[in-house]
């Protein structure tokens, strides 16, 4: 095509899932362009990124297979040795332990920036990948033989397949006319990092409270990251507090489990939504990560679902055969079928838990606390829950 150039795949969105998807596809021998509106964040060893993720063991193995995981700074990664979940009666709860699961860890807490820079470092080594950072999309056409993406600077890219990895407000999804269904949780997630007076011993903690869901996730050293899913008014109040007041409020909400807290990163809030795209694929198009689905963060599975998308798409395209068209609709439907059940199951689980623990109907509080206590006594059920979360 005049004024453009051809490749096998165009990935739009260079965040964690988009970068991982591009790297996985490149390792399948596909030639691709990665289009990202902003440059990747530069490493900053001076402070801790307030956006962190709990990476499942299965996805740590996926990232290791991409040459990323083992190259990360291990001193900035904290294994989750155990998890404690508390009901709103302060007594009932669940306890998960890596030893009981026969694993080294239930997962790993990793900073977003650390993962991002690690993925881009590997991408820069791949001859199959053209990195187009700071490039904005202007127009998309899905044609019979190829997809054509026009950038704001006039450049035109042509490929067999376009992958939309550009987040919950996906431009690619909108341009393709793919509708979404979902709901606003009328909650915000407040995040901040703290230094702790007492050691956390690698234990992640979560409280289901009347004012929302509070999670403390262990960081290396005597540090932890907080995610407090709460109503918008409370979120605004938390973000407006002085560092001392915020530390006091968070410590009290967690029963002073880790002693006094000191603020490491300012609090920030983001809205929470449930969303899934009506379809994951169209001819010449596939959606991955937040462009395809959003879940409540109470289970920490959003980015894990996205990595599963990337791995599944790479597997399907890698098995297509030497002559198969990477953007063929029937080929892409195999990817969609492979992912739909996992996505819907995780959304149903997180949405169901949110609904259960936000309900104020009479008797519900006692019932859910009883259910947590019962589950904690049923070893076989706990093992199944742990095994699913560790994928």
C-alpha positions as CSV (number, residue, x, y, z in Angstrom):
1,X,0.0,0.0,0.0
2,X,1.3,3.4,-0.9
3,X,2.5,5.5,2.0
4,X,2.5,2.5,4.4
5,X,4.1,-0.8,5.2
6,X,3.0,-4.3,6.0
7,X,3.4,-6.6,9.0
8,X,1.5,-9.6,10.4
9,X,0.0,-7.9,13.5
10,X,-0.5,-4.4,14.9
11,X,-0.8,-4.3,18.7
12,X,-2.4,-1.0,19.9
13,X,-1.6,-0.3,23.5
14,X,1.8,-0.9,25.1
15,X,0.8,-1.4,28.7
16,X,1.5,-4.6,30.6
17,X,-0.9,-6.8,28.6
18,X,-0.2,-5.2,25.2
19,X,3.5,-5.4,25.7
20,X,3.3,-9.0,26.8
21,X,1.0,-9.9,23.9
22,X,3.4,-8.3,21.4
23,X,6.4,-10.1,22.9
24,X,4.5,-13.5,22.9
25,X,3.5,-13.0,19.3
26,X,7.0,-12.0,18.3
27,X,8.4,-15.2,19.8
28,X,6.0,-17.0,17.5
29,X,7.9,-15.5,14.6
30,X,5.2,-12.9,13.7
31,X,6.3,-9.5,12.4
32,X,4.5,-6.7,14.3
33,X,4.2,-3.1,15.2
34,X,3.4,-2.0,18.7
35,X,1.6,1.4,18.8
36,X,1.6,3.2,22.2
37,X,0.4,6.8,22.7
38,X,2.9,7.5,25.5
39,X,6.5,6.4,26.0
40,X,7.0,3.7,28.6
41,X,7.8,4.9,32.1
42,X,11.5,5.2,32.9
43,X,12.8,3.1,35.8
44,X,12.8,5.0,39.1
45,X,14.7,3.3,41.8
46,X,14.2,6.2,44.2
47,X,10.6,5.3,45.1
48,X,7.9,2.7,45.0
49,X,5.3,2.6,42.3
50,X,1.9,3.0,44.0
51,X,0.3,0.8,41.3
52,X,1.1,-2.8,42.1
53,X,-0.2,-6.2,40.9
54,X,-0.5,-9.6,42.4
55,X,0.9,-11.9,39.7
56,X,-0.3,-15.5,39.8
57,X,2.3,-18.3,39.6
58,X,0.9,-19.3,36.2
59,X,1.5,-15.9,34.8
60,X,4.9,-15.6,36.4
61,X,5.8,-18.7,34.4
62,X,4.3,-17.1,31.3
63,X,6.5,-14.0,31.8
64,X,9.5,-16.2,32.5
65,X,8.9,-17.9,29.2
66,X,9.1,-14.5,27.6
67,X,12.4,-13.9,29.2
68,X,11.0,-11.1,31.4
69,X,10.4,-12.5,34.9
70,X,13.9,-13.7,35.7
71,X,15.4,-10.4,34.5
72,X,13.4,-8.4,37.0
73,X,15.0,-7.0,40.2
74,X,14.1,-9.7,42.7
75,X,14.7,-7.3,45.6
76,X,11.5,-5.4,44.4
77,X,9.3,-8.5,44.2
78,X,7.5,-10.0,47.3
79,X,6.2,-13.6,47.3
80,X,2.8,-14.1,48.9
81,X,3.4,-16.7,51.6
82,X,-0.2,-16.7,52.9
83,X,-3.5,-14.8,52.7
84,X,-5.9,-13.9,55.4
85,X,-9.5,-12.8,54.6
86,X,-11.7,-11.4,57.4
87,X,-15.4,-11.0,57.5
88,X,-17.1,-7.9,58.8
89,X,-17.7,-9.4,62.2
90,X,-13.9,-9.3,62.8
91,X,-13.9,-13.0,63.7
92,X,-14.9,-15.1,60.7
93,X,-12.4,-15.5,57.9
94,X,-10.4,-17.6,55.5
95,X,-6.8,-18.5,55.6
96,X,-4.8,-19.6,52.6
97,X,-1.2,-20.8,52.8
98,X,1.3,-21.5,50.1
99,X,2.7,-24.5,52.1
100,X,-0.8,-26.1,52.1
101,X,-1.1,-25.5,48.4
102,X,2.3,-27.3,47.8
103,X,3.7,-24.1,46.2
104,X,6.5,-21.7,46.9
105,X,4.1,-18.8,46.8
106,X,0.5,-18.0,46.2
107,X,1.6,-15.2,43.9
108,X,4.0,-12.3,43.7
109,X,3.5,-8.6,44.4
110,X,5.2,-6.6,41.6
111,X,5.2,-2.9,40.8
112,X,3.6,-1.9,37.5
113,X,6.6,0.2,36.5
114,X,9.0,-2.7,37.1
115,X,7.0,-5.0,34.9
116,X,6.5,-2.4,32.2
117,X,10.2,-1.6,31.8
118,X,11.1,-5.3,31.9
119,X,8.7,-6.1,29.1
120,X,9.8,-3.2,26.9
121,X,13.5,-4.1,27.5
122,X,12.8,-7.5,25.9
123,X,10.7,-6.0,23.1
124,X,13.6,-3.8,22.1
125,X,15.7,-6.9,21.6
126,X,13.2,-8.4,19.1
127,X,13.9,-7.7,15.4
128,X,10.4,-8.7,14.6
129,X,8.9,-5.7,16.6
130,X,8.7,-2.1,15.5
131,X,8.1,0.0,18.6
132,X,6.0,3.2,17.8
133,X,6.0,5.0,21.2
134,X,4.3,8.4,21.3
135,X,2.2,7.5,18.3
136,X,-1.6,8.2,18.2
137,X,-4.2,6.5,16.2
138,X,-6.4,8.5,13.8
139,X,-8.4,6.0,11.7
140,X,-9.0,2.2,11.4
141,X,-10.3,0.3,8.5
142,X,-11.0,-3.4,8.7
143,X,-10.8,-4.6,5.1
144,X,-11.3,-8.1,3.5
145,X,-7.6,-8.8,3.1
146,X,-6.0,-6.7,5.8
147,X,-6.5,-4.1,8.5
148,X,-5.3,-0.6,7.9
149,X,-4.4,1.8,10.8
150,X,-3.7,5.5,10.1
151,X,-1.6,7.3,12.7
152,X,-2.1,11.0,13.6
153,X,1.2,11.9,11.9
154,X,-0.1,10.5,8.6
155,X,1.8,7.2,8.6
156,X,-0.3,4.1,7.6
157,X,0.2,0.6,8.9
158,X,-1.2,-2.4,7.2
159,X,-1.5,-5.9,8.8
160,X,-3.4,-9.1,8.8
161,X,-4.6,-8.5,12.4
162,X,-5.1,-5.6,14.8
163,X,-5.0,-6.4,18.5
164,X,-6.7,-3.9,20.8
165,X,-4.9,-3.7,24.1
166,X,-5.7,0.0,24.7
167,X,-7.6,-0.2,28.0
168,X,-11.1,0.0,29.3
169,X,-11.9,3.0,27.1
170,X,-10.5,1.3,24.1
171,X,-10.4,3.4,20.9
172,X,-9.9,0.2,18.9
173,X,-13.0,-1.4,20.3
174,X,-15.1,1.8,19.6
175,X,-13.8,2.1,16.0
176,X,-14.7,-1.6,15.4
177,X,-18.2,-0.9,16.6
178,X,-18.1,-3.5,19.4
179,X,-20.5,-2.8,22.1
180,X,-20.0,-3.4,25.8
181,X,-22.2,-4.5,28.7
182,X,-21.6,-3.9,32.4
183,X,-22.2,-1.6,35.3
184,X,-20.7,1.0,37.5
185,X,-19.9,-0.3,40.9
186,X,-20.3,3.2,42.4
187,X,-17.0,2.6,44.1
188,X,-13.4,3.9,43.8
189,X,-10.2,2.1,44.4
190,X,-7.9,4.1,46.7
191,X,-4.2,3.0,46.4
192,X,-1.2,4.0,48.5
193,X,2.0,2.4,49.9
194,X,3.2,2.4,53.5
195,X,6.2,1.5,55.6
196,X,5.1,-0.7,58.5
197,X,6.2,-0.9,62.1
198,X,5.9,-4.7,62.2
199,X,7.0,-7.2,59.6
200,X,4.2,-8.5,57.3
201,X,5.9,-11.9,56.8
202,X,4.7,-12.1,53.3
203,X,1.0,-12.3,54.3
204,X,-1.6,-10.6,52.2
205,X,-4.7,-9.4,54.1
206,X,-8.2,-8.4,53.1
207,X,-11.1,-7.1,55.2
208,X,-14.7,-7.1,54.0
209,X,-16.0,-4.0,55.8
210,X,-19.2,-2.0,55.9
211,X,-17.4,0.9,54.1
212,X,-15.8,-1.3,51.4
213,X,-13.1,-3.9,50.9
214,X,-9.6,-3.2,52.3
215,X,-6.6,-5.1,51.1
216,X,-3.0,-4.9,52.4
217,X,-0.5,-6.5,50.0
218,X,3.1,-7.2,51.1
219,X,5.9,-5.3,49.5
220,X,9.6,-6.2,50.0
221,X,11.0,-5.2,53.4
222,X,8.7,-3.7,56.0
223,X,6.4,-2.1,53.4
224,X,2.9,-2.8,52.2
225,X,0.5,-1.6,49.5
226,X,-3.1,-0.7,50.2
227,X,-6.1,-1.0,47.9
228,X,-9.3,0.3,49.5
229,X,-12.4,-0.2,47.4
230,X,-15.0,2.1,48.9
231,X,-17.8,4.6,48.0
232,X,-16.6,7.8,46.2
233,X,-17.2,10.1,49.1
234,X,-15.0,8.0,51.4
235,X,-12.4,7.8,48.7
236,X,-12.3,11.5,48.3
237,X,-12.0,11.9,52.0
238,X,-9.1,9.4,52.2
239,X,-7.2,11.2,49.4
240,X,-7.7,14.6,51.0
241,X,-6.3,13.5,54.4
242,X,-2.9,14.6,55.7
243,X,-0.3,11.8,55.6
244,X,-0.5,11.4,59.3
245,X,-4.3,11.1,59.3
246,X,-4.3,8.7,56.4
247,X,-1.8,6.4,58.1
248,X,-3.9,6.5,61.3
249,X,-7.1,5.7,59.4
250,X,-5.6,2.8,57.4
251,X,-3.9,1.3,60.5
252,X,-7.1,1.5,62.5
253,X,-9.1,-0.1,59.7
254,X,-6.7,-3.0,59.7
255,X,-6.8,-3.5,63.4
256,X,-3.2,-2.1,63.8
257,X,-2.1,-5.5,62.5
258,X,1.2,-4.1,61.3
259,X,1.6,-1.4,63.9
260,X,2.1,2.2,63.0
261,X,2.2,3.1,59.3
262,X,4.3,5.7,57.5
263,X,3.2,7.0,54.0
264,X,5.5,6.2,51.1
265,X,3.3,7.3,48.2
266,X,0.4,9.7,48.1
267,X,-3.1,8.2,47.9
268,X,-4.8,8.1,44.5
269,X,-8.3,6.9,43.5
270,X,-9.7,5.4,40.3
271,X,-13.3,4.4,39.5
272,X,-14.3,0.7,39.5
273,X,-16.5,-0.8,36.8
274,X,-17.7,-4.2,35.6
275,X,-17.4,-4.5,31.8
276,X,-17.1,-7.0,29.1
277,X,-17.1,-6.5,25.3
278,X,-20.0,-8.2,23.5
279,X,-17.4,-10.0,21.3
280,X,-13.7,-10.5,21.6
281,X,-13.0,-10.8,17.9
282,X,-14.1,-9.5,14.5
283,X,-12.5,-10.4,11.2
284,X,-9.0,-8.8,11.4
285,X,-9.5,-7.8,15.0
286,X,-9.0,-9.2,18.5
287,X,-9.4,-7.6,22.0
288,X,-7.2,-8.4,25.0
289,X,-6.9,-7.2,28.6
290,X,-9.0,-4.2,29.8
291,X,-10.2,-3.5,26.3
292,X,-12.1,-6.8,26.5
293,X,-13.1,-7.0,30.2
294,X,-12.9,-5.2,33.5
295,X,-13.4,-6.9,36.9
296,X,-13.6,-5.8,40.5
297,X,-10.1,-5.6,42.0
298,X,-11.1,-7.6,45.2
299,X,-9.5,-10.7,43.8
300,X,-6.6,-9.0,42.1
301,X,-7.2,-10.8,38.9
302,X,-7.6,-8.0,36.3
303,X,-4.0,-8.1,34.9
304,X,-3.9,-11.9,35.3
305,X,-6.9,-12.3,33.0
306,X,-5.1,-10.0,30.5
307,X,-2.0,-12.1,30.5
308,X,-4.1,-15.2,30.0
309,X,-5.6,-13.4,26.9
310,X,-2.1,-12.7,25.6
311,X,-0.9,-16.3,26.1
312,X,-4.0,-17.8,24.5
313,X,-3.8,-15.5,21.4
314,X,-0.1,-16.3,21.0
315,X,-0.9,-20.0,21.3
316,X,-3.7,-19.9,18.7
317,X,-1.7,-17.9,16.2
318,X,1.4,-20.0,16.8
319,X,-0.5,-23.1,15.9
320,X,-2.1,-21.7,12.8
321,X,0.3,-23.3,10.3
322,X,2.8,-21.7,7.9
323,X,0.2,-20.4,5.4
324,X,-2.7,-19.5,7.6
325,X,-3.9,-15.9,7.8
326,X,-3.4,-14.5,11.3
327,X,-6.5,-12.3,11.0
328,X,-8.8,-15.0,9.7
329,X,-12.1,-14.8,11.6
330,X,-12.5,-18.6,12.1
331,X,-9.0,-18.7,13.6
332,X,-9.7,-15.8,15.9
333,X,-12.9,-17.5,17.0
334,X,-10.8,-20.3,18.5
335,X,-9.1,-17.6,20.7
336,X,-12.5,-16.2,21.7
337,X,-13.9,-19.6,22.6
338,X,-10.7,-20.4,24.6
339,X,-11.1,-17.3,26.7
340,X,-14.8,-16.6,27.2
341,X,-15.5,-19.2,29.9
342,X,-12.5,-18.0,32.1
343,X,-13.4,-14.4,31.7
344,X,-17.1,-14.9,32.5
345,X,-16.3,-17.2,35.5
346,X,-13.9,-14.6,37.0
347,X,-16.4,-11.7,36.4
348,X,-19.2,-13.8,38.0
349,X,-17.0,-14.6,41.0
350,X,-15.8,-11.1,41.7
351,X,-19.2,-9.5,41.0
352,X,-20.9,-12.1,43.2
353,X,-18.6,-11.5,46.1
354,X,-19.0,-7.7,45.7
355,X,-22.8,-8.1,45.7
356,X,-22.8,-10.4,48.7
357,X,-20.5,-8.3,50.9
358,X,-22.1,-4.9,49.9
359,X,-25.6,-6.2,50.7
360,X,-27.4,-4.6,53.7
361,X,-30.3,-7.0,53.7
362,X,-31.2,-8.4,57.2
363,X,-29.5,-11.7,58.0
364,X,-27.0,-11.5,55.1
365,X,-24.1,-10.4,57.2
366,X,-24.4,-13.5,59.5
367,X,-24.9,-15.8,56.5
368,X,-21.8,-14.6,54.7
369,X,-19.6,-14.8,57.8
370,X,-20.9,-18.3,58.5
371,X,-20.1,-19.2,54.9
372,X,-16.5,-17.9,55.2
373,X,-16.0,-19.9,58.4
374,X,-17.4,-23.0,56.9
375,X,-15.2,-22.7,53.8
376,X,-12.2,-22.2,56.0
377,X,-12.9,-25.6,57.6
378,X,-13.4,-27.4,54.2
379,X,-9.8,-28.3,53.1
380,X,-10.8,-29.7,49.7
381,X,-12.7,-26.5,48.8
382,X,-9.9,-24.2,50.0
383,X,-7.4,-26.2,47.8
384,X,-9.7,-25.9,44.8
385,X,-10.0,-22.1,45.3
386,X,-6.2,-21.7,45.7
387,X,-5.5,-23.9,42.6
388,X,-7.8,-21.7,40.5
389,X,-6.3,-18.4,41.8
390,X,-2.8,-19.6,41.1
391,X,-3.3,-20.2,37.3
